[in-house]
Amino acid sequence: MASGKALIAVCLLLLWSTAGAQEMVSSPGWSSLTPEQKTILAPAARDWDHLSSLQRKRLLSAAQHYPKLSPTEQARFEKNIPIWTHLSKATRDQARHNYKVFHALPPEKRAAIKSRWRAHHSSVTASGVPVLTQTVPVSSSQPTPAVVTGSVPSSGALPGAPVPAGKTP
């Protein structure tokens, strides 16, 4: 009976050490990246060692596609990496879901949504009304929660916030 428990313990130890070794191989540290990967992923360098294995894999996959992007897309990629790495897993998953849903729409519906978004965004920024945006912490080890992008209405209430009974926004 004791030898059976010892055998199980040894098997579990071997499985744990094998899984740890696979994790190290599949999710390299910053120092293990190629110079090209380091250049492309430089905006995530400070946070690299704190990212999950899945985040690292996805960023490495994105880095493979980076050279094929237009200069505008490359600039957007570089700007968004620090924001993306600080989002919670739930927020990143929701963004991926929204992306899939949007791209599953017919082209004319996607164009209509883009047109409405551009009109809304340009009217909000042109009117001088403050726009809430995602900010990236400079020295905090804790990521900031994602903030919904939009304008603050004149009532001071945030869009989607509950309205007290008997009040209209």
N, C-alpha and C positions, 0 to 999 in steps of 0.2 A: 504494500500500500504506500509506504513512504517512498519507494523507488519510483512508483507511478507518478506521484506528485513532483518528484525531482525531475522526471522526464518531461512532464508538462511544463515545469518552470524553465527548463533548458530550451524547449521548443519555443516557448513564448519569448524568451530572451533572444533567440536566433531570429525569429520573425521581427521583433522590434528593431534589432540592429540592422537587419536587411532593409527594412522599411526606411530607417534613418539614412542608410547609405544611398538608397534610391532617391530619397528626397534631396540629398546633397548633389547627386548627379543631375537630376532633372531640374533643379532650381539653383543655378550657380550664384555664388556671391559676386559682388561688384568687381572684385579683383580678378575673377575668372572670365570676365567678359572680354571680347575682342576689342581692339581699339575702335573699330567702326561702330560696334554696339554701344560702347561708352560714349562716343560722340553723339550718336542719335538719341540715346537715353540719358544724356547729361542732365536734363531738367529733373530727373528722378534719382540722381546720384545720392543726394542727401538722405533720401528715404529708402533706398534700395534694400538695405539690410533689415528693415522693419516691414517690408511687404511680404504678403503671404506667397507661398509657392505658386499658387494659381495666378496671382497678379503678376509675378515675375514672368511666368510662362506666356501670359497674354501680352505683356509688354515686349518680350523678345519676339513673339510672333508679329506684332505690329512693327517692330524695328526691321523685320525682313521685308516688309512692304513699303517702308519709308522711301527708299530710292525711286520707287515707281510713282510717287506722289508728285503733283505739281508744286511749284514753289509756294503758292498760296496755301495748299493743303499741308505742306511741310511746316509752314509757320504756325498754322492752326494746331497741328499736332504738338509742336514744341510748347505752345502757349497752354494747351490743355493738359499736358502730362501732370504737372504739379497739382492741378485742381482734381483731376481724376484719381490720383493716388491717395488723396486725402478724403475722398468720399467714402461713406460706409458701404459695406457689402450690399446691404439692402438697396441703397440709392443707386449703386452701379448696376445691380440686377434690374432695377426698375428702368433705368436708362436703356439698357440693352433690350428689354422687352418693348419699350416705346419705339426704339429704332426698328425692331422687327415688324411691329404693327404698322408703322409709318411706311416702310418699304414694301409691305404687302398690299398697300393701297394702289388703286389704278393711278397711272401717271397724272391724269387730270386732277384727281383729288389731292395728290401730293403737291402739285403746282398751286392749287387753290389755298392749301394750308400755308405753303411757303409765302405766298403773296400776302395773305392776311397777317402772318407773323411779321414780315418786313414792314408792312404798313403800320402795325401796332408799335413795333420797336422804334421806327423812325419818328412816329408821332410822340411817343413817350420821351425819347431823348431830345427831340426838338422843342418840346414844351417846357423843358427845364425841370420837370418833375423828377425827383430822385428815383433812380432805378436800383432795386435791390439786386446785388450780385453775389456770387460765390467768392469768398476770400480765402486765401491760403495762409495759414499761420506761419510766421517767420521763424520763431524759435520754440514753439510748443511741440511737445512730443505727442500731444493728443490732437487728432484731426478735428477740424471744425465741422459741424453738421452742414449739410447742403442747405442752401437758402433758395427759395423759389424766386426765379427772376420775374419781375413785374414792377408795376408802378405802385406808389402809395396813393390811394385815393384821397381827395380833399377831406373826407370825413375822418381820416386818420386810421381807419380800420383796414386791416390787410385783406386782400381778396381771399374769399373762401372762409374767412373767420366767421364764427357764429354771431348772429345779430340778436341782441336781447329782445325779448318779446315786446311788441308794441313799437319797436324802433325800425326805421327804414334806413338803409345805407345812403 
